[in-house]
Amino acid sequence: MENGGPAFMEWAEIAALRPAGLPSGPPGLYVAGTLAGLRAPCAAIVGTRAASSGGRSLARQTAAALARRGVTVVSGLALGIDTAAHLGALDGDGVTIAVLGSGHRRLFPPRNAELASRIVARGGAVCSPYAPDCRAYPNQFLERNGVVAAFADVVLVVEAPARSGALNTAGWAAGRIPVLAIPGDVDRASAAGCNALIRDGATLARHAGDVFEALRLCAAPALPLRAPASDPLGSTLLKLLDSDPQSLDALIETSGALPAAVIARLTMLELDGAVERREGDVFARTRAP
């Protein structure tokens, strides 16, 4: 980050960056980088620190898709889903804003210091309501979540257990902006928070297209039609589905991959909107509108 340290900005000065201003917040923020990204539509992507590989992948892909359309991705620089969201925004050559629960010189978690520097170097910001030498304390992360929600036009919870700071962020946003959550298996503890949000009125989200819809961005693509180059199994499955729909058993047999791996990847592709599940465990490619 900047060698000279973060600059202090009063909240009114920050709110002036938003076309419609910001809701009330702290007296101000210490900012490294620029908050110019607040002028664009902003989506907060949050979730558990103890995220699954699938959750991290989905958060990263969703953030990349949003960033490619000019959406600023906001998150808390924590491990797990937050880190994946910031990385995805950078993957998409976009801008991302991180809000710390500590001071800049006590950055927590320390392992994300390099990521913080990348965020600033790519035109984003790392900001905090706490003085640069302030250590991280648990209550500060709950207060930090209020800033994340204040910056956002929509909040997406990707993966969260029943007790999660991500639900606190959703609570700050509820009633002011749309809150979306990605569902999970009802017996999976890491999905309990998202499922509860949906039960209580949050919008069910499947892929970046649902976030675009919440942001009211017209003609947004709901899906990536190709798997990333770093995803060989996903690419194989999409190629197998290029010509005709196929059953799950046929995809497992033809791909030569373990059944659990095929099922997990198909689920991710379905959430991305790249494939659709039909009756009888048959899968087919979806096409761009």
Secondary structure, 3 states (H helix, E strand, C coil): CCCCCCEEEEHHHHHCCCCCCCCCCCCEEEEEECCHHHHCCEEEEECCCCCCHHHHHHHHHHHHHHHHCCCEEEECCCCCHHHHHHHHHHHCCCCEEEECCCCHHHCCCHHHHHHHHHHHHCCCEEEECCCCCCCCCHHHHHHHHHHHHHHCCEEEECCCCCCCHHHHHHHHHCCCCCEEECCCCCCCHHHHHHHHHHHCCCEECCCHHHHHHHHCCCCCCCCCCCCCCCCHHHHHHHHHCCCCCEEHHHHHHHHCCCHHHHHHHHHHHHHHCCEEEECCCEEEECCCC
